Amino acid sequence: MTIVASRAAAIGQDFTGSDIIETAGYAFKGDGGEGRYYLIEPNSYSGAPSDAGPGTIECANGWYRLMGATLYIEQFGASSRGASQASNDGSTGLDNAPAINAAIAFAKANGAHRVSARGKGRFGIGQKIVLDDQRLTFGNGISPLSLSLVALATNTFAADEGIVELTENRASIDGVWLRVPGGVYDPATDTGPHVSGIKIIGNGKTIFHNRIWNVEVEGGYKAFDVQGLEGDFRKARAFGPYAFGYHVTGDDTEFSPSCTAADGDVGFYGSAGVEGALHCVRNRINFHIAGGLPNRLFCFDDTPLEIGIWCENMRGGHLLTYHGKVGQHADAAPIAHYIKLERCRHNTIENVGVYRAEDATTLAVSAPAYFLDIPGEWVGDPWTSVRNRFLGYHLEGVELAQDDATLRRVARNTFLGCEGAHVARLAGDNHQLTGAGEVLAAGGTTSFERHLTRRPGGAYPQVLRVLGRALVSRSATEDALLDISLRVPILDNTSPFFTGSAKVTEREQVGSGNFGVTVTNVTYHVADNRISFDLTGPANFASKCEVVLTDVLCDNGGF
């Protein structure tokens, strides 16, 4: 074995008798590009080996090839030292992308399994890096010093490209830090090409068994752009500003609880199935789930500025949620919502905790926050988000909906085990949302309506029975409990509504006086599965009345 100062110094030298030469650097001794090269069998090539380039040395006695299962980008000419180191804003620094792509190509040709870096500085990148080998991992792994990359302001990046692109099965990124400065793309002004930090794309096919571990991206249009991937993310972090922290349109991506998206516009966007857990903090919208199956995700929803979790077109999903400090930030929108649903049905949204700060400093910058926003009709369909189940929410001091119209849409979903001073009470077996009661003058009349969770069906005619109870209070010490039975014949499947009758029976009374009430104008509205009626209170004194519907019965068959 012969030792030389650098690869550059070895070029053209005669090392006859040495099958191995060892260099102390790439361009010069101590530049981090040291390596060991072995003599290539002369009969295996004609003129020059197929991988001739930075990974080989042409000497007087033949060609030598770099050895190692792990390759270092400095061995191919990359540098993060002195003037070569990229500045934080990407305005200066050496473009190391050609050296890194050469290292990846050499590893692909010769069976190396990792491309890493020795240097601790920032490596400038002016063109995209493509990881296209099934066996290869790019990055420093679990080393406390990640391979640090900075996108350069002088570059050839195109819109929709990734600065680092992963395109093959089983290829992985592990131990990389990447910064996309505002001079490359500025989310605040939407200036520059829509370039992403890390892009996973299958080029027309789904790729799988890929790992994105220990990767941090700061900035970019999309910090992580995930297309056509069946793989997993662990200890991945997206730091704003960005338009999207994670933008997932792949097939079945899994996130570990250590993944984070902070201080951007949309922390997580997913239009395909996603599983696992994710922590999003201080984004305008922390989570935007736009359909896809399956969706089984723990959403750690921390300090959203406008919306915590926004779901669209989701069916049969299961979200586990923790909400912290919704809208409690100096940059919060005028109104904040914990959850927004659009065209979502039959999902289960289960809560493990809600936290709202009560210190004076935080309260001074807190926006009004409401639990649930369900927008109005969509293409004429009033049943846009129905039959979703909310479990275990404890919303002390949080209004359920912003206005009465939204509350009526909220009532088309079910709430189990939910508590809070402003969360309306539940209606027994039907688990329907109810109001806080109506105050009536003596002999006064008010209207009630309830959306039923079960819709009548079967042959016609049918009989719909809705059973419930009314609590009529004269004072804190005088009240009566009444049974209510509503009966509506449903005669056909063409009428928009049907009228019925009611019977009211007193079950028990505390105090004196006639607590009798009457129920009239019973109507079942077919389109939105709603029953309405008028209730007239006791004739001789003012009262407060609350109605709870507990059972929905239907014969479901013709006579």
Backbone torsions as a table, in degrees:
resi	resn	phi	psi	omega
1	MET	NA	135.9	179.1
2	THR	-113.6	136.7	-180.0
3	ILE	-106.3	131.1	177.8
4	VAL	-128.7	164.6	-173.8
5	ALA	-68.0	-38.1	-175.1
6	SER	-159.6	165.9	174.2
7	ARG	-61.5	-41.5	-178.9
8	ALA	-59.8	-38.7	-179.0
9	ALA	-72.0	-22.6	-176.9
10	ALA	-83.0	-19.6	-175.8
11	ILE	-61.6	127.2	176.1
12	GLY	84.7	-7.4	-179.0
13	GLN	-77.6	159.8	179.2
14	ASP	-103.0	114.1	179.3
15	PHE	-114.8	37.6	-180.0
16	THR	-54.2	131.8	-178.2
17	GLY	95.5	-9.4	178.5
18	SER	-112.0	114.8	175.0
19	ASP	-78.8	-18.0	-178.5
20	ILE	-132.2	135.9	169.9
21	ILE	-123.7	145.1	-179.1
22	GLU	-121.1	129.6	-179.9
23	THR	-106.1	153.0	178.2
24	ALA	-100.2	8.0	178.2
25	GLY	179.1	177.4	178.4
26	TYR	-93.5	-65.6	177.6
27	ALA	-90.4	-33.8	178.1
28	PHE	-152.8	162.8	-177.3
29	LYS	-60.4	131.7	175.3
30	GLY	83.4	12.3	-179.6
31	ASP	-87.6	6.7	178.6
32	GLY	91.0	-3.9	-177.3
33	GLY	-98.4	21.5	-179.5
34	GLU	-62.2	149.6	-179.4
35	GLY	-169.4	171.9	179.9
36	ARG	-118.0	131.7	-175.5
37	TYR	-122.7	141.6	178.2
38	TYR	-116.6	151.5	-177.2
39	LEU	-68.9	127.7	179.1
40	ILE	-80.9	136.2	178.0
41	GLU	-56.6	118.4	-174.6
42	PRO	-57.2	-32.4	-177.8
43	ASN	-72.5	-7.1	-176.1
44	SER	-88.7	-1.9	179.7
45	TYR	-151.3	164.8	176.8
46	SER	-126.4	115.9	-178.4
47	GLY	84.7	-65.1	178.8
48	ALA	-151.9	147.9	177.3
49	PRO	-66.5	158.0	-176.2
50	SER	-64.3	-25.7	-178.9
51	ASP	-99.8	22.4	-179.6
52	ALA	-56.9	133.6	-177.3
53	GLY	160.7	-152.7	-176.6
54	PRO	-61.3	-21.5	-179.4
55	GLY	-87.8	2.1	179.6
56	THR	-130.0	164.6	177.6
57	ILE	-131.2	125.8	175.6
58	GLU	-90.7	114.1	-179.3
59	CYS	-113.7	170.4	-177.9
60	ALA	-62.9	-32.5	-177.2
61	ASN	-96.7	7.0	179.5
62	GLY	138.1	-173.1	-178.0
63	TRP	-100.8	142.4	175.3
64	TYR	-117.6	144.5	-176.2
65	ARG	-119.3	139.0	179.1
66	LEU	-62.7	138.4	179.6
67	MET	-106.9	155.5	171.4
68	GLY	136.1	139.2	174.0
69	ALA	-75.7	-28.2	173.8
70	THR	-112.1	126.5	177.7
71	LEU	-107.2	153.3	-179.9
72	TYR	-118.2	137.6	-173.9
73	ILE	-65.0	-23.9	175.5
74	GLU	-65.1	-24.8	177.5
75	GLN	-70.5	-8.3	-179.3
76	PHE	-118.4	12.1	173.7
77	GLY	105.9	-0.1	178.3
78	ALA	-72.6	150.9	-179.9
79	SER	-153.0	141.1	174.2
80	SER	-127.0	28.4	-176.2
81	ARG	-106.8	146.4	173.4
82	GLY	55.5	-133.7	-178.6
83	ALA	-67.1	-17.2	179.2
84	SER	-73.7	-23.5	-177.6
85	GLN	-66.0	135.0	179.1
86	ALA	-72.1	141.1	173.1
87	SER	-74.5	162.5	-178.4
88	ASN	-59.3	-35.4	-178.1
89	ASP	-90.0	3.3	177.0
90	GLY	73.4	11.2	-177.4
91	SER	-76.6	-23.7	179.4
92	THR	-135.9	161.9	176.6
93	GLY	130.5	156.2	178.7
94	LEU	-73.8	140.0	173.3
95	ASP	-81.4	108.7	-177.8
96	ASN	-94.2	0.1	-177.4
97	ALA	-59.0	-42.6	177.8
98	PRO	-59.7	-40.1	179.2
99	ALA	-66.8	-41.1	-178.5
100	ILE	-68.2	-44.0	177.8
101	ASN	-64.4	-34.0	176.0
102	ALA	-65.7	-38.6	178.1
103	ALA	-64.8	-41.5	179.1
104	ILE	-64.2	-44.5	179.8
105	ALA	-63.3	-40.7	179.1
106	PHE	-66.1	-41.5	177.6
107	ALA	-62.2	-41.1	179.4
108	LYS	-62.3	-39.0	-177.5
109	ALA	-75.7	-26.2	-170.5
110	ASN	-120.2	7.1	170.3
111	GLY	85.2	12.0	174.0
112	ALA	-67.4	150.4	-174.3
113	HIS	-108.4	-8.5	179.1
114	ARG	-147.0	140.7	170.7
115	VAL	-116.3	121.6	-171.3
116	SER	-133.2	-168.6	178.4
117	ALA	-140.1	146.1	175.2
118	ARG	-92.6	-33.4	-174.2
119	GLY	-71.4	148.5	179.3
120	LYS	-92.8	-8.9	-174.9
121	GLY	-83.0	-171.4	-177.5
122	ARG	-96.0	123.8	178.8
123	PHE	-93.7	120.6	178.2
124	GLY	-73.4	145.6	179.9
125	ILE	-131.4	122.4	-179.7
126	GLY	-114.9	-2.0	175.0
127	GLN	-149.1	162.5	-171.1
128	LYS	-70.9	150.6	176.0
129	ILE	-104.9	132.1	-177.2
130	VAL	-117.9	121.3	178.0
131	LEU	-103.5	103.7	-169.7
132	ASP	-128.6	30.7	178.5
133	ASP	-121.1	134.9	-174.0
134	GLN	-67.2	-23.4	-174.0
135	ARG	-99.9	-1.6	-163.4
136	LEU	-100.3	142.4	171.7
137	THR	-118.0	133.5	-179.3
138	PHE	-109.2	122.7	177.8
139	GLY	131.1	175.8	-175.5
140	ASN	-92.5	9.5	176.2
141	GLY	66.4	-140.8	-175.7
142	ILE	-84.5	8.7	175.6
143	SER	-56.5	142.2	177.7
144	PRO	-65.7	-13.3	178.7
145	LEU	-110.6	100.8	179.3
146	SER	-69.3	160.8	171.7
147	LEU	-71.1	113.8	-170.2
148	SER	-97.1	123.8	-179.3
149	LEU	-122.9	142.7	174.1
150	VAL	-130.2	125.7	175.8
151	ALA	-69.9	133.9	-176.1
152	LEU	-88.6	145.3	179.2
153	ALA	-63.6	-33.2	173.5
154	THR	-90.6	109.4	-170.8
155	ASN	-153.7	175.0	175.4
156	THR	-117.8	23.5	-178.3
157	PHE	-65.9	139.6	177.1
158	ALA	-112.4	157.5	178.7
159	ALA	-56.9	141.1	178.5
160	ASP	74.0	2.6	173.5
161	GLU	-83.5	161.7	168.5
162	GLY	-106.0	144.5	176.3
163	ILE	-66.2	-37.7	168.8
164	VAL	-120.5	121.7	-179.2
165	GLU	-115.1	134.8	178.1
166	LEU	-114.6	124.3	-168.8
167	THR	-129.1	2.6	-175.7
168	GLU	-130.5	154.3	175.8
169	ASN	-54.4	141.8	171.6
170	ARG	68.0	-6.4	172.8
171	ALA	-68.9	144.4	-172.1
172	SER	-139.8	157.1	173.3
173	ILE	-122.0	126.0	-173.4
174	ASP	-146.9	109.1	177.3
175	GLY	90.3	53.8	-179.7
176	VAL	-130.9	137.6	171.3
177	TRP	-118.1	128.2	-175.4
178	LEU	-132.3	129.7	177.1
179	ARG	-115.0	131.7	175.6
180	VAL	-113.3	97.4	-175.8
181	PRO	-67.6	165.3	179.4
182	GLY	-64.1	-21.8	176.8
183	GLY	-70.5	-17.0	175.7
184	VAL	-91.7	-53.0	172.3
185	TYR	-147.1	129.7	-178.1
186	ASP	-112.4	105.9	-179.3
187	PRO	-64.1	-29.6	-177.1
188	ALA	-64.1	-36.9	-179.0
189	THR	-112.1	-0.5	-175.8
190	ASP	53.6	45.5	-179.2
191	THR	-104.0	134.3	-179.8
192	GLY	101.4	165.7	179.1
193	PRO	-65.5	147.2	179.3
194	HIS	-75.1	73.0	-178.0
195	VAL	-96.9	140.6	-179.2
196	SER	-101.9	161.5	177.5
197	GLY	-73.2	-71.3	177.3
198	ILE	-110.4	127.1	178.2
199	LYS	-123.0	126.7	176.4
200	ILE	-111.1	117.6	-174.4
201	ILE	-142.3	136.0	-177.0
202	GLY	-91.2	2.8	-179.3
203	ASN	51.4	54.6	177.1
204	GLY	90.6	-0.3	178.5
205	LYS	-140.4	161.0	174.9
206	THR	-80.8	132.9	174.0
207	ILE	-107.5	153.9	-169.9
208	PHE	-144.4	168.2	179.2
209	HIS	59.4	33.4	176.8
210	ASN	-98.0	149.5	-179.4
211	ARG	-122.3	130.1	172.2
212	ILE	-116.9	93.9	-173.2
213	TRP	-121.0	142.9	173.8
214	ASN	52.9	46.3	-177.9
215	VAL	-119.0	130.3	177.6
216	GLU	-122.5	132.3	178.0
217	VAL	-126.7	129.8	177.9
218	GLU	-114.8	115.7	177.7
219	GLY	88.8	-168.3	-176.9
220	GLY	96.5	159.9	173.9
221	TYR	-63.1	-51.9	169.5
222	LYS	-121.9	120.5	177.0
223	ALA	-60.8	-47.7	175.9
224	PHE	-125.5	119.8	177.4
225	ASP	-110.2	109.3	-170.7
226	VAL	-112.9	110.8	-178.8
227	GLN	-126.5	126.1	173.9
228	GLY	62.1	47.3	-176.6
229	LEU	-123.3	134.0	164.5
230	GLU	-114.9	88.1	-176.9
231	GLY	-151.6	-165.9	-177.6
232	ASP	-139.1	149.6	177.8
233	PHE	-110.8	133.0	174.2
234	ARG	-137.9	133.6	179.4
235	LYS	50.8	39.5	174.0
236	ALA	-94.8	141.6	-176.6
237	ARG	-137.8	131.6	174.1
238	ALA	-111.2	125.9	179.7
239	PHE	-116.8	133.5	179.8
240	GLY	-74.6	172.2	9.4
241	PRO	-81.4	144.2	175.0
242	TYR	-155.9	162.4	171.6
243	ALA	-79.6	-40.0	177.4
244	PHE	-138.0	132.1	172.7
245	GLY	-73.3	-58.9	174.2
246	TYR	-122.2	125.0	177.7
247	HIS	-119.2	103.2	-168.6
248	VAL	-112.3	113.7	173.3
249	THR	-123.9	21.4	-179.7
250	GLY	-80.7	-161.9	-172.9
251	ASP	-95.8	-56.8	-175.4
252	ASP	-151.2	89.7	-174.6
253	THR	-105.2	140.4	-177.9
254	GLU	-117.6	135.6	179.2
255	PHE	-116.7	140.9	174.7
256	SER	-89.6	161.6	-177.3
257	PRO	-62.1	-14.0	-177.2
258	SER	-86.5	3.5	-179.5
259	CYS	-85.3	138.9	-171.4
260	THR	-136.9	147.5	169.6
261	ALA	-136.6	122.1	-171.5
262	ALA	-136.6	140.2	165.7
263	ASP	66.1	44.0	174.7
264	GLY	-131.7	-160.2	179.7
265	ASP	-84.1	-63.8	177.0
266	VAL	-116.8	118.0	-178.0
267	GLY	-68.0	-50.9	-179.3
268	PHE	-135.4	129.5	172.5
269	TYR	-124.9	129.7	179.2
270	GLY	-139.8	127.1	175.2
271	SER	-115.8	15.3	177.6
272	ALA	-137.5	173.7	-177.8
273	GLY	-61.9	137.9	179.3
274	VAL	-142.5	144.8	-179.3
275	GLU	-135.3	161.2	174.8
276	GLY	111.3	-137.9	-174.7
277	ALA	-149.1	150.4	-177.2
278	LEU	-152.4	141.6	178.5
279	HIS	-111.7	114.5	177.8
280	CYS	-116.4	133.3	-172.2
281	VAL	-142.0	133.7	174.5
282	ARG	59.1	34.0	170.3
283	ASN	-96.3	156.7	174.3
284	ARG	-58.5	-47.8	171.6
285	ILE	-122.5	118.4	-177.8
286	ASN	-73.2	-47.8	-178.3
287	PHE	-130.4	132.1	172.8
288	HIS	-129.4	103.7	-177.3
289	ILE	-104.9	109.6	-172.8
290	ALA	-110.0	66.1	176.5
291	GLY	86.5	-165.7	-179.8
292	GLY	92.2	145.5	176.4
293	LEU	-132.9	143.9	-9.7
294	PRO	-83.4	159.2	170.9
295	ASN	-122.1	101.9	177.0
296	ARG	-128.3	98.4	-167.7
297	LEU	-140.6	136.4	169.6
298	PHE	-90.7	113.8	-177.9
299	CYS	-99.6	105.1	173.8
300	PHE	-86.6	95.6	-171.1
301	ASP	-95.2	100.2	-170.0
302	ASP	-116.1	115.4	173.1
303	THR	53.1	52.5	173.0
304	PRO	-67.6	145.6	-177.7
305	LEU	-86.1	-25.0	-179.8
306	GLU	-135.1	-52.0	-179.2
307	ILE	-135.4	132.1	176.0
308	GLY	-75.1	-60.2	-177.8
309	ILE	-132.8	119.3	179.6
310	TRP	-113.9	117.6	-178.5
311	CYS	-113.6	134.3	175.9
312	GLU	-129.7	137.5	171.4
313	ASN	51.9	36.4	-179.3
314	MET	-98.7	134.7	179.9
315	ARG	-130.2	129.2	172.9
316	GLY	67.1	21.1	178.9
317	GLY	-81.8	163.1	177.2
318	HIS	-133.7	110.9	178.6
319	LEU	-111.5	132.6	170.5
320	LEU	-105.0	128.4	-169.1
321	THR	-126.5	148.4	164.3
322	TYR	-131.2	125.9	-179.1
323	HIS	-112.3	125.5	177.9
324	GLY	-127.7	126.2	170.9
325	LYS	53.8	50.3	179.5
326	VAL	-64.6	122.6	178.8
327	GLY	70.4	10.4	-177.1
328	GLN	-100.3	75.5	-177.6
329	HIS	-159.7	150.6	-178.5
330	ALA	-62.5	-25.4	-179.7
331	ASP	-97.7	14.3	-176.7
332	ALA	-65.6	153.6	174.9
333	ALA	-69.1	166.6	178.9
334	PRO	-57.9	-32.7	177.8
335	ILE	-136.0	137.4	179.9
336	ALA	-120.6	152.1	177.5
337	HIS	-130.6	141.6	173.5
338	TYR	-66.8	-50.0	-174.7
339	ILE	-138.9	142.7	172.8
340	LYS	-127.8	130.9	-179.4
341	LEU	-119.5	133.6	172.8
342	GLU	-136.0	119.8	177.8
343	ARG	54.5	47.4	-179.6
344	CYS	-116.5	136.6	-178.8
345	ARG	-142.6	146.8	170.5
346	HIS	59.1	36.5	174.7
347	ASN	-101.8	155.3	174.1
348	THR	-113.4	121.9	-179.2
349	ILE	-121.2	110.4	-169.0
350	GLU	-115.6	135.9	-173.9
351	ASN	-107.5	140.2	174.0
352	VAL	-110.3	-9.6	178.2
353	GLY	175.5	151.0	175.0
354	VAL	-135.3	132.3	178.2
355	TYR	-130.3	131.0	172.6
356	ARG	-127.1	127.6	179.0
357	ALA	-69.7	143.9	-178.5
358	GLU	-119.6	4.9	179.7
359	ASP	-73.6	152.8	-173.4
360	ALA	-60.9	-38.3	-178.0
361	THR	-63.4	-45.2	179.7
362	THR	-69.7	-42.2	-179.9
363	LEU	-60.9	-30.8	-178.4
364	ALA	-66.3	-24.1	-179.4
365	VAL	-112.1	10.6	-176.3
366	SER	-82.3	134.9	174.8
367	ALA	-86.0	155.2	171.7
368	PRO	-57.8	129.9	-176.5
369	ALA	-120.9	133.0	178.3
370	TYR	-119.7	151.0	-174.0
371	PHE	-70.6	-52.3	-167.9
372	LEU	-133.6	131.3	174.8
373	ASP	-117.3	121.1	174.0
374	ILE	-124.5	105.5	-178.1
375	PRO	-60.9	169.7	-176.3
376	GLY	-67.5	-164.6	-173.8
377	GLU	-58.3	147.4	177.1
378	TRP	-120.2	117.5	-177.5
379	VAL	51.1	43.6	175.6
380	GLY	78.2	1.9	-178.2
381	ASP	-96.9	109.9	-179.7
382	PRO	-75.2	-14.2	-177.6
383	TRP	-99.2	59.9	-174.8
384	THR	-77.5	-37.4	-179.9
385	SER	-136.8	101.9	-173.7
386	VAL	-137.8	160.8	173.5
387	ARG	56.8	29.7	167.7
388	ASN	-87.4	145.0	-177.4
389	ARG	-107.8	128.3	175.5
390	PHE	-110.0	125.3	-172.5
391	LEU	-120.1	129.9	165.6
392	GLY	71.6	23.4	179.8
393	TYR	-79.9	131.6	176.8
394	HIS	-117.3	103.9	-168.3
395	LEU	-119.8	60.7	178.7
396	GLU	-65.0	123.4	177.1
397	GLY	79.1	10.8	-178.9
398	VAL	-114.4	124.3	176.0
399	GLU	-69.4	143.0	-176.7
400	LEU	-71.9	-41.4	-178.2
401	ALA	-143.3	159.7	-174.5
402	GLN	-73.2	-31.6	-177.4
403	ASP	-152.0	174.0	-176.3
404	ASP	-65.1	-37.3	-179.6
405	ALA	-63.7	-41.8	177.6
406	THR	-66.9	-38.9	179.4
407	LEU	-60.2	-37.3	177.8
408	ARG	-65.1	-35.5	177.1
409	ARG	-72.9	-36.5	176.4
410	VAL	-59.9	-36.0	-175.3
411	ALA	-66.8	-8.2	178.1
412	ARG	-84.8	5.8	176.9
413	ASN	-117.2	169.3	-175.8
414	THR	-110.2	146.0	-177.3
415	PHE	-128.2	117.2	-177.6
416	LEU	-117.9	128.9	176.9
417	GLY	64.4	28.3	-179.3
418	CYS	-95.7	139.8	-176.4
419	GLU	-135.6	164.0	177.4
420	GLY	141.9	149.0	-175.6
421	ALA	-60.7	-28.8	-176.2
422	HIS	-107.2	3.0	175.7
423	VAL	-87.1	122.2	-176.9
424	ALA	-63.2	153.3	-175.4
425	ARG	-70.3	160.3	-178.6
426	LEU	-94.2	155.0	-174.8
427	ALA	-109.5	71.3	170.2
428	GLY	51.8	-135.7	-175.3
429	ASP	-60.8	-28.7	-176.9
430	ASN	-78.6	-17.0	179.7
431	HIS	52.3	37.3	-178.1
432	GLN	-93.4	147.9	175.4
433	LEU	-68.1	138.7	176.1
434	THR	-127.3	164.6	-179.7
435	GLY	-81.3	-172.0	-178.4
436	ALA	-96.1	10.3	179.3
437	GLY	101.0	154.6	-179.0
438	GLU	-117.2	134.5	176.3
439	VAL	-92.6	126.3	-175.5
440	LEU	-119.7	138.8	168.1
441	ALA	-71.2	167.8	178.8
442	ALA	-57.1	122.8	-178.9
443	GLY	72.9	10.5	-178.0
444	GLY	-75.0	157.5	-178.3
445	THR	-122.9	139.8	175.2
446	THR	-136.2	162.2	-178.0
447	SER	-107.9	139.9	175.4
448	PHE	-120.4	150.3	170.3
449	GLU	-146.0	145.9	179.2
450	ARG	-138.2	139.0	174.2
451	HIS	-91.9	126.6	-175.5
452	LEU	-86.1	144.0	179.8
453	THR	-83.6	-20.5	178.8
454	ARG	-116.4	131.7	-177.4
455	ARG	-99.9	133.2	176.8
456	PRO	-60.0	150.2	178.4
457	GLY	-159.9	166.7	-179.3
458	GLY	115.1	-164.8	-178.7
459	ALA	-74.8	158.1	179.1
460	TYR	-108.9	151.9	-0.3
461	PRO	-78.3	162.6	178.6
462	GLN	-129.8	167.3	171.8
463	VAL	-124.6	121.1	177.0
464	LEU	-97.5	126.5	175.4
465	ARG	-117.9	128.5	175.3
466	VAL	-121.9	119.5	-176.8
467	LEU	-107.0	147.7	178.9
468	GLY	-166.3	-170.5	179.2
469	ARG	-138.8	153.6	176.4
470	ALA	-124.7	139.1	174.0
471	LEU	-110.5	116.7	-179.4
472	VAL	-110.6	116.9	-175.4
473	SER	-111.9	133.2	173.8
474	ARG	-96.7	-33.0	177.7
475	SER	-160.9	-174.7	179.2
476	ALA	-68.7	-16.1	-177.0
477	THR	-115.1	-1.7	-178.3
478	GLU	-133.6	122.7	177.5
479	ASP	-160.3	170.9	177.5
480	ALA	-138.6	143.2	175.8
481	LEU	-105.7	124.5	-174.9
482	LEU	-119.8	143.2	171.1
483	ASP	-91.2	137.9	179.1
484	ILE	-122.9	133.9	175.2
485	SER	-127.7	118.4	178.3
486	LEU	-104.7	132.6	-178.2
487	ARG	-126.1	123.9	-179.0
488	VAL	-131.6	113.9	171.3
489	PRO	-72.8	128.4	176.5
490	ILE	-106.5	110.4	-166.1
491	LEU	-92.1	-27.6	-176.3
492	ASP	-156.2	-178.2	179.8
493	ASN	-108.8	23.4	-178.8
494	THR	-118.1	-28.1	-177.1
495	SER	-73.0	142.4	179.9
496	PRO	-76.5	-19.5	179.8
497	PHE	-156.1	160.7	177.2
498	PHE	-136.2	145.7	179.5
499	THR	-103.4	157.0	-177.5
500	GLY	-147.9	-160.5	-176.2
501	SER	-132.8	172.1	-178.0
502	ALA	-141.4	151.7	173.3
503	LYS	-130.7	132.4	-179.2
504	VAL	-119.2	128.2	-178.6
505	THR	-129.0	131.0	178.5
506	GLU	-76.0	129.6	179.4
507	ARG	-95.5	-45.8	177.1
508	GLU	-157.1	158.2	-177.4
509	GLN	-140.9	141.1	174.2
510	VAL	-123.8	121.1	-177.0
511	GLY	102.3	-177.7	-175.5
512	SER	-106.9	165.4	176.3
513	GLY	107.5	166.6	-179.5
514	ASN	-94.9	108.0	-177.4
515	PHE	-92.1	16.3	-175.8
516	GLY	-62.2	135.3	175.2
517	VAL	-126.2	160.9	176.4
518	THR	-125.0	146.2	178.8
519	VAL	-119.9	125.7	-177.5
520	THR	-134.3	175.3	175.8
521	ASN	53.6	46.2	178.3
522	VAL	-73.0	124.4	-177.3
523	THR	-139.3	132.2	173.5
524	TYR	-102.8	123.1	-178.5
525	HIS	-99.8	115.8	-169.7
526	VAL	-68.4	-44.4	-169.4
527	ALA	-57.8	-43.4	-177.5
528	ASP	-115.3	20.4	173.4
529	ASN	51.7	52.7	-173.0
530	ARG	-123.7	141.2	174.9
531	ILE	-117.6	136.3	-179.3
532	SER	-130.8	156.6	179.7
533	PHE	-164.1	161.0	175.1
534	ASP	-105.3	140.7	178.5
535	LEU	-123.7	127.3	177.1
536	THR	-105.8	126.5	-174.4
537	GLY	-80.0	179.5	179.1
538	PRO	-53.7	142.7	-173.0
539	ALA	-76.2	-26.6	-167.8
540	ASN	-102.5	-5.4	-180.0
541	PHE	-156.6	154.7	175.3
542	ALA	-68.1	151.8	-175.5
543	SER	-151.0	169.1	171.9
544	LYS	-121.4	134.3	-174.9
545	CYS	-131.1	134.0	173.7
546	GLU	-126.9	139.4	-178.0
547	VAL	-120.0	132.1	176.0
548	VAL	-123.4	124.1	175.9
549	LEU	-95.4	126.9	-170.5
550	THR	-110.6	-26.7	-175.4
551	ASP	-142.0	141.5	174.2
552	VAL	-120.9	120.6	-177.9
553	LEU	-124.3	144.6	176.1
554	CYS	-150.8	140.4	-178.2
555	ASP	-69.9	-21.5	175.7
556	ASN	56.4	31.2	178.0
557	GLY	-169.4	154.7	179.5
558	GLY	-74.7	167.3	-179.0
559	PHE	-98.4	NA	NA
